[in-house]
């Protein structure tokens, strides 16, 4: 009798193990939705409330490109306005800005010229991407679309790939890490500096060193890669982020 009872227990254990394996397999194979991915990413960043509490942002940068290192101050608001001032040796050498309608640039001597349409679009795009002022969950309400494109293995990580199409038609891709639910990589086809060289390339930004600022995570290190060659074109380190600072009147307007 004890032998028969042992066989029954063994059989039940096998049935339970099989049932558990089927449950795990079904869960693994369940199709995750776009909304699931957006929700998990939003929670990982810090939640919608923390993200949406940011109306203005000022970011100090250290930028290495072409063997040269400069400093930058990037400022933007939720109205889609932005300005970046670039410094070398403590002296301003270049400025780009978008006032919500037009873009302009100012050289080292203070001469102001309009930016090209491509340059203006690039500046505005930078204000709309998730991870700075806005969250991924806010994209649709601002006229942008988010689509789940499937999965892609890069660097041994099986990423979830999201396609973001901004309201002006520009498409960019975000690679969501399935373990952290943060964006490790960003890819799009564009010119790195449209007003200096209009040649377009497939570029990849690799984002890392996420740190909390005012309750939300931000990447403090990025590397821009030319995907066709693997060359690192630019490295950017964030040295300070200030949320909701007071901006001086006329900050985004061209002088004069």
DAPE-V540481 format. One record per residue. N is the residue number from 1. RES is the residue in three letters. D_FIRST is the distance of its C-alpha to the first C-alpha in whole Angstrom. Layout:
BEGIN
n = <N/N>
res = <RES/RES>
d_first = <D_FIRST/D_FIRST>
END
This chain:
BEGIN
n = <1/2/3/4/5/6/7/8/9/10/11/12/13/14/15/16/17/18/19/20/21/22/23/24/25/26/27/28/29/30/31/32/33/34/35/36/37/38/39/40/41/42/43/44/45/46/47/48/49/50/51/52/53/54/55/56/57/58/59/60/61/62/63/64/65/66/67/68/69/70/71/72/73/74/75/76/77/78/79/80/81/82/83/84/85/86/87/88/89/90/91/92/93/94/95/96/97/98/99/100/101/102/103/104/105/106/107/108/109/110/111/112/113/114/115/116/117/118/119/120/121/122/123/124/125/126/127/128/129/130/131/132/133/134/135/136/137/138/139/140/141/142/143/144/145/146/147/148/149/150/151/152/153/154/155/156/157/158/159/160/161/162/163/164/165/166/167/168/169/170/171/172/173/174/175/176/177/178/179/180/181/182/183/184/185/186/187/188/189/190/191/192/193/194/195/196/197/198/199/200/201/202/203/204/205/206/207/208/209/210/211/212/213/214/215/216/217/218/219/220/221/222/223/224/225/226/227/228/229/230/231/232/233/234/235/236/237/238/239/240/241/242/243/244/245/246/247/248/249/250/251/252/253/254/255/256>
res = <UNK/UNK/UNK/UNK/UNK/UNK/UNK/UNK/UNK/UNK/UNK/UNK/UNK/UNK/UNK/UNK/UNK/UNK/UNK/UNK/UNK/UNK/UNK/UNK/UNK/UNK/UNK/UNK/UNK/UNK/UNK/UNK/UNK/UNK/UNK/UNK/UNK/UNK/UNK/UNK/UNK/UNK/UNK/UNK/UNK/UNK/UNK/UNK/UNK/UNK/UNK/UNK/UNK/UNK/UNK/UNK/UNK/UNK/UNK/UNK/UNK/UNK/UNK/UNK/UNK/UNK/UNK/UNK/UNK/UNK/UNK/UNK/UNK/UNK/UNK/UNK/UNK/UNK/UNK/UNK/UNK/UNK/UNK/UNK/UNK/UNK/UNK/UNK/UNK/UNK/UNK/UNK/UNK/UNK/UNK/UNK/UNK/UNK/UNK/UNK/UNK/UNK/UNK/UNK/UNK/UNK/UNK/UNK/UNK/UNK/UNK/UNK/UNK/UNK/UNK/UNK/UNK/UNK/UNK/UNK/UNK/UNK/UNK/UNK/UNK/UNK/UNK/UNK/UNK/UNK/UNK/UNK/UNK/UNK/UNK/UNK/UNK/UNK/UNK/UNK/UNK/UNK/UNK/UNK/UNK/UNK/UNK/UNK/UNK/UNK/UNK/UNK/UNK/UNK/UNK/UNK/UNK/UNK/UNK/UNK/UNK/UNK/UNK/UNK/UNK/UNK/UNK/UNK/UNK/UNK/UNK/UNK/UNK/UNK/UNK/UNK/UNK/UNK/UNK/UNK/UNK/UNK/UNK/UNK/UNK/UNK/UNK/UNK/UNK/UNK/UNK/UNK/UNK/UNK/UNK/UNK/UNK/UNK/UNK/UNK/UNK/UNK/UNK/UNK/UNK/UNK/UNK/UNK/UNK/UNK/UNK/UNK/UNK/UNK/UNK/UNK/UNK/UNK/UNK/UNK/UNK/UNK/UNK/UNK/UNK/UNK/UNK/UNK/UNK/UNK/UNK/UNK/UNK/UNK/UNK/UNK/UNK/UNK/UNK/UNK/UNK/UNK/UNK/UNK/UNK/UNK/UNK/UNK/UNK/UNK/UNK/UNK/UNK/UNK/UNK/UNK>
d_first = <0/4/5/5/6/9/10/11/12/14/15/17/18/20/21/22/24/26/27/28/30/32/33/35/36/37/39/40/42/43/47/49/52/55/55/52/54/57/55/53/56/58/55/55/59/59/59/62/63/64/65/67/69/71/74/76/76/77/76/78/77/77/78/78/79/82/82/83/82/83/82/81/81/79/80/78/78/76/79/79/81/81/83/83/85/85/87/88/89/89/91/90/91/89/88/86/86/85/86/84/86/88/87/90/90/92/93/94/98/97/98/96/95/92/89/88/86/83/84/84/81/79/80/79/75/75/75/72/70/66/66/70/71/68/65/63/62/66/67/67/69/71/72/69/66/63/61/58/58/55/54/55/54/57/57/53/53/51/54/54/58/60/63/66/69/72/74/77/74/74/70/68/64/62/59/56/54/50/49/52/54/57/60/60/62/65/67/70/73/76/79/78/82/83/87/87/85/84/82/78/75/72/71/68/68/65/64/63/63/62/63/63/67/67/63/63/62/65/65/68/68/68/69/71/70/72/69/71/72/70/73/72/75/75/73/73/72/72/74/74/73/75/74/76/79/83/84/88/90/91/88/87/91/93/96/99>
END
